[in-house]
Amino acid sequence: MGEQPIFSTRAHVFQIDPTTKKNWVPTSKHAVTVSYFYDSTRNVYRIISLDGSKAIINSTITPNMTFTKTSQKFGQWADSRANTVYGLGFSSENHLLKFAEKFAEFKEAARLAKEKSQEKMELTSTPSQVTALKKNMLSVPHKVPPRVPLRVPVKKKESATGDLQSPLTPESINGTDDERGTTPEMPQHPPEPRPEPSQNQLPFSHSSSSINKHWEAELAALKGNNAKLTAALLESTANVKQWKQQLAAYQEEAERLHKRVTELECVSGQTPVIKSQKTELNQTIEELESALKAKEEELERLKEEVESGNEFQTQKESLTHKLQETEERNQTLEAQLGQLELHLEGSQLESEAFRKSLRSLLELLDGKIFELTELRDSLARLIEDSSS
């Protein structure tokens, strides 16, 4: 039947830089198909991956190989025959676990196949051939090449698309003993592979960037507001530094006095002069210790004052914000009041003009009434004259 694929997955493929042996080199620009193949004619398992028509992975699985999971989405194995180390970056941890499970399964199958082939060779060989082979082995000295120790630290990195590790560990250096002796030193700081980001991670990155912008704006505002508080705390900071220097001087003096007391005790016996000096020195030490305690208490008090100052600054900022809001409201009300005053003045002018027009109408009406009254009187007179 030939070689048939038995399991496939998709991943980003990397190889160790053959020149520096310290960096991962991506062999595919995007995720490609990585498949396990089984060759029934030779009874071997291989890992093959193609990027177009180019084979970027062609690794035969041997019993000495080990697939190492270096992070939640990245794994690697060394192929001593190809003299390289392959790395795969998966889109999820489940894909990595499935690939590792298949690797262990086919590795065990390769081991069993190797044992069966060795048993067949032993059964077909004759006793004389075995004896001759043993004699040849005893007569020819067996040289074992030295093993190169590999000390590679594990380095973890995180990206926006997942956690990938790209270090090499001693467990990932596979192959036979002869092949291990010629294996070059593995890289210590390979770069982080870049698997394709999932759709669920894009909103999170966008929201985190917006949150970062918001907090940057808040930080800029707080820096401006804390300028005054920083200026006020400079004096306290200078005093604290001065007191720290005094404390250090007191500590040095205390140590010097302790050494002096020890020297005096070792130089001579218990004379009254030495005892008096010791008493004085002890009193001085006690005074210095009490001064140190007082300075420490003063430092604690200053720390509390600084904390309270921060609290006051926060309260001040909130009150300033409220004051600004109140001033804005006052300005709005003043603008509304000005508009109302203008409207009131216009209304008063209109009412004054209306009153003037009414007064003129009343005067005209009074004149007309007076004329009508005179007309009535004249008509009355005419009626009286005519009747008489």
Backbone hydrogen bonds, N-H to C=O, Kabsch-Sander energy under -0.5 kcal/mol:
donor,donor_aa,acceptor,acceptor_aa,energy
4,Q,38,Y,-2.0
6,I,36,Y,-3.0
7,F,36,Y,-1.1
9,T,34,V,-2.1
11,A,32,V,-2.2
12,H,89,G,-2.6
14,F,87,G,-2.6
15,Q,25,V,-2.1
16,I,85,V,-1.4
17,D,23,N,-2.9
21,K,17,D,-2.2
25,V,15,Q,-3.5
27,T,13,V,-2.0
28,S,13,V,-0.8
32,V,11,A,-2.5
34,V,9,T,-3.4
35,S,48,I,-2.6
36,Y,7,F,-3.1
37,F,46,R,-3.3
38,Y,4,Q,-2.4
39,D,44,V,-2.9
40,S,2,G,-1.3
40,S,38,Y,-0.8
43,N,39,D,-1.6
44,V,39,D,-1.3
46,R,37,F,-2.6
47,I,59,S,-3.2
48,I,35,S,-2.6
48,I,46,R,-0.5
49,S,57,I,-1.9
50,L,33,T,-0.6
51,D,54,K,-3.0
52,G,50,L,-0.6
53,S,51,D,-0.6
54,K,51,D,-1.3
56,I,49,S,-1.7
56,I,54,K,-0.8
57,I,49,S,-1.6
59,S,47,I,-2.4
61,I,45,Y,-2.7
65,M,62,T,-1.5
68,T,66,T,-0.6
68,T,76,Q,-3.1
70,T,68,T,-0.8
70,T,74,F,-1.2
71,S,74,F,-1.6
73,K,163,D,-1.4
75,G,88,L,-1.9
76,Q,68,T,-2.3
77,W,86,Y,-1.9
78,A,172,S,-0.9
79,D,84,T,-2.5
80,S,78,A,-0.6
83,N,79,D,-0.8
84,T,79,D,-1.8
86,Y,77,W,-2.5
87,G,14,F,-2.5
88,L,75,G,-2.8
89,G,12,H,-2.4
90,F,73,K,-2.9
90,F,88,L,-0.6
96,L,92,S,-1.3
97,L,93,E,-2.6
98,K,94,N,-2.4
99,F,95,H,-2.2
100,A,96,L,-2.6
101,E,97,L,-2.4
102,K,98,K,-2.2
103,F,99,F,-2.3
104,A,100,A,-2.4
105,E,101,E,-2.1
106,F,102,K,-2.8
107,K,103,F,-2.2
108,E,104,A,-2.1
109,A,105,E,-1.9
110,A,106,F,-2.3
111,R,107,K,-2.0
112,L,108,E,-2.4
113,A,109,A,-2.3
114,K,110,A,-2.2
115,E,111,R,-2.3
116,K,112,L,-2.4
117,S,113,A,-2.1
118,Q,114,K,-2.1
119,E,115,E,-2.3
120,K,116,K,-2.2
121,M,117,S,-2.0
122,E,118,Q,-2.1
123,L,119,E,-2.2
124,T,120,K,-2.1
125,S,121,M,-1.3
130,V,126,T,-2.1
131,T,127,P,-2.7
132,A,128,S,-2.8
133,L,129,Q,-2.5
134,K,130,V,-2.4
135,K,131,T,-2.4
136,N,132,A,-2.5
137,M,133,L,-2.2
138,L,134,K,-2.3
139,S,135,K,-2.5
140,V,136,N,-1.9
143,K,141,P,-0.7
144,V,142,H,-0.6
148,V,180,R,-0.5
151,R,149,P,-0.6
152,V,150,L,-0.6
155,K,153,P,-0.5
157,K,164,L,-1.0
159,S,162,G,-1.5
162,G,159,S,-0.8
164,L,157,K,-1.5
164,L,162,G,-0.5
166,S,155,K,-0.7
168,L,187,P,-0.6
172,S,169,T,-1.5
173,I,170,P,-1.0
174,N,172,S,-0.9
180,R,176,T,-2.4
181,G,177,D,-1.4
182,T,178,D,-0.6
182,T,179,E,-0.6
183,T,180,R,-0.9
201,Q,198,S,-0.8
202,L,198,S,-0.7
204,F,200,N,-0.6
205,S,201,Q,-2.0
206,H,202,L,-2.4
207,S,203,P,-3.0
208,S,204,F,-2.5
209,S,205,S,-2.2
210,S,206,H,-2.2
211,I,207,S,-2.5
212,N,208,S,-2.5
213,K,209,S,-2.3
214,H,210,S,-2.3
215,W,211,I,-2.6
216,E,212,N,-2.2
217,A,213,K,-2.2
218,E,214,H,-2.3
219,L,215,W,-2.6
220,A,216,E,-2.3
221,A,217,A,-2.0
222,L,218,E,-2.4
223,K,219,L,-2.3
224,G,220,A,-1.7
225,N,221,A,-1.9
226,N,222,L,-2.0
227,A,224,G,-0.8
229,L,225,N,-0.6
230,T,226,N,-2.4
231,A,227,A,-2.0
232,A,228,K,-2.0
233,L,229,L,-1.8
234,L,230,T,-0.8
234,L,231,A,-0.5
235,E,231,A,-0.5
236,S,232,A,-0.5
237,T,233,L,-2.5
238,A,234,L,-2.4
239,N,235,E,-2.3
240,V,236,S,-2.5
241,K,237,T,-2.5
242,Q,238,A,-2.4
243,W,239,N,-2.7
244,K,240,V,-2.4
245,Q,241,K,-2.2
246,Q,242,Q,-2.3
247,L,243,W,-2.8
248,A,244,K,-2.7
249,A,245,Q,-2.5
250,Y,246,Q,-2.9
251,Q,247,L,-2.7
252,E,248,A,-2.5
253,E,249,A,-2.6
254,A,250,Y,-2.7
255,E,251,Q,-2.6
256,R,252,E,-2.7
257,L,253,E,-2.5
258,H,254,A,-2.6
259,K,255,E,-2.5
260,R,256,R,-2.4
261,V,257,L,-2.7
262,T,258,H,-2.3
263,E,259,K,-2.5
264,L,260,R,-2.6
265,E,261,V,-2.3
266,C,262,T,-1.9
267,V,263,E,-2.3
268,S,264,L,-1.4
271,T,269,G,-1.9
275,K,271,T,-2.5
276,S,272,P,-2.7
277,Q,273,V,-2.8
278,K,274,I,-3.2
279,T,275,K,-2.7
280,E,276,S,-2.8
281,L,277,Q,-3.1
282,N,278,K,-2.9
283,Q,279,T,-2.7
284,T,280,E,-2.8
285,I,281,L,-2.9
286,E,282,N,-2.7
287,E,283,Q,-2.7
288,L,284,T,-2.8
289,E,285,I,-2.9
290,S,286,E,-2.8
291,A,287,E,-2.6
292,L,288,L,-2.7
293,K,289,E,-2.6
294,A,290,S,-2.5
295,K,291,A,-2.7
296,E,292,L,-2.7
297,E,293,K,-2.6
298,E,294,A,-2.4
299,L,295,K,-2.6
300,E,296,E,-2.4
301,R,297,E,-2.5
302,L,298,E,-2.4
303,K,299,L,-2.5
304,E,300,E,-2.4
305,E,301,R,-2.4
306,V,302,L,-2.7
307,E,303,K,-2.5
308,S,304,E,-3.0
309,G,305,E,-2.8
310,N,306,V,-2.2
311,E,307,E,-2.2
312,F,308,S,-3.1
313,Q,309,G,-2.6
314,T,310,N,-2.2
315,Q,311,E,-2.6
316,K,312,F,-3.0
317,E,313,Q,-2.5
318,S,314,T,-2.3
319,L,315,Q,-2.8
320,T,316,K,-2.9
321,H,317,E,-2.3
322,K,318,S,-2.4
323,L,319,L,-2.9
324,Q,320,T,-2.5
325,E,321,H,-2.3
326,T,322,K,-2.6
327,E,323,L,-2.8
328,E,324,Q,-2.4
329,R,325,E,-2.4
330,N,326,T,-2.8
331,Q,327,E,-2.7
332,T,328,E,-2.2
333,L,329,R,-2.7
334,E,330,N,-2.9
335,A,331,Q,-2.2
336,Q,332,T,-2.3
337,L,333,L,-2.8
338,G,334,E,-2.5
339,Q,335,A,-2.1
340,L,336,Q,-2.3
341,E,337,L,-2.6
342,L,338,G,-2.5
343,H,339,Q,-2.4
344,L,340,L,-2.7
345,E,341,E,-2.8
346,G,342,L,-2.2
347,S,343,H,-2.2
348,Q,344,L,-2.7
349,L,345,E,-2.5
350,E,346,G,-2.3
351,S,347,S,-2.6
352,E,348,Q,-2.8
353,A,349,L,-2.4
354,F,350,E,-2.2
355,R,351,S,-2.4
356,K,352,E,-2.4
357,S,353,A,-2.3
358,L,354,F,-2.2
359,R,355,R,-2.9
360,S,356,K,-2.4
361,L,357,S,-2.0
362,L,358,L,-2.8
363,E,359,R,-2.7
364,L,360,S,-2.4
365,L,361,L,-2.6
366,D,362,L,-2.9
367,G,363,E,-2.3
368,K,364,L,-2.2
369,I,365,L,-2.7
370,F,366,D,-2.8
371,E,367,G,-2.6
372,L,368,K,-2.6
373,T,369,I,-2.7
374,E,370,F,-2.5
375,L,371,E,-2.5
376,R,372,L,-2.6
377,D,373,T,-2.8
378,S,374,E,-2.7
379,L,375,L,-2.4
380,A,376,R,-2.8
381,R,377,D,-2.4
382,L,378,S,-2.5
383,I,379,L,-2.5
384,E,380,A,-2.5
385,D,381,R,-3.3
386,S,382,L,-2.6
387,S,383,I,-2.0
388,S,384,E,-1.9
